[in-house]
């Protein structure tokens, strides 16, 4: 079977798409990966293609009716996708969402190629919501999403495909039981306010005596700050006074081995992107999720709320870092989760909820839906 996989242009869509492409190749299918957006010119993206997979390049920019040039580029992307798909002759197309899916899906519809969509977030993006009317199946990661799609749309709960390394080990499995380790993931886009809020909270907690005795502070803090923010975050921690109390602080610009970082942590503070949510779930790592405000459809807040409803994490609003009352509440959350003796809020309870929300075979589930669509053609 010939299968085309539209991966989008960023990691949030690309890595799950590549995971499914690798599974389809493992099953013996001929696979073409459609690279769009920033991925078109990314040598790294091409290098990450599964062995034996082919590449299609479909350049396209974000689409807006207020920018006529973007509509012209979409038309060109549609024609390019249609030409390449006609030559490849796929039995099915898998599109992983985002604006980069529009041209390939419209081209596939014109060529009568069955389409499977994948939506990673708890609220579908505009592209997936629009394209769902022509899809055989929409693969979802969160429950109760029927109301976001047209009546009669076929939804399949597949989970989010992740890279294989995230299946190694359970959160805390390599952590020193005598020391409480906090992992802060502030390396994503738009994380500056989160980084500053975390450091300010612990610095203030130390000076105001919110942790009494001070030895109840985390024993170790690993802060993934992002390469752009690394120097600033390190300087903030240096000025916080925590090092002088014996707290071990490690600031990292970029981390290749996230599976190890998850396994060594007892608690994580993270944004609520879909990939982060499901990596943490698969690792069984208790988390405080701080959604990035201002995103389209506020989807990270919905992600965080759904993870909290499933007992897999605690949601905390970024705006609450802006005042002392909110910072004190955050410090209290960390303190309670360190003690882990509250039956209503313990790390063991969150770990159980996270593992219950995890889907270890998501790539296989999505591949099943793609094969079914191609077979029914």
Buried (B, 14 or more C-beta within 10 A) or exposed (E): BBBBBBBBBBBBBBBBBBBBBBBBBBBEBBBBBBBBBBBBEBEEBBEBBBEEBBBBBBBBBEBEEEEEEBEEBBEBBBEBBBEBBEEBEBBBBBBBBBBBBBBBBBBBBEBEBBBBBBBBBBBBBBBBBBBBEBBBBBBBBBEEBEEBBEEEBBBBEBBBBBBEBBEBBBBBEBBEEEEBBBBBBBBBEBBBBBBBBBBBBBBBBBEEEBBEEBEBBBBBBBBBBBEEBBEBBBEBBEEBEBEEEEBEBEBBBEBEEBBBBBBBBBBBBBBBBBBBBBBBBBBBBBBBBBBBEEBEBEBBBBBBBBBBBBBBBBBBBBEBBEEEEBBBBBBEBBBBBBEBEEEEBBBEBBBBBBBEBBBBBBBBBBBBBBBBBBEEE
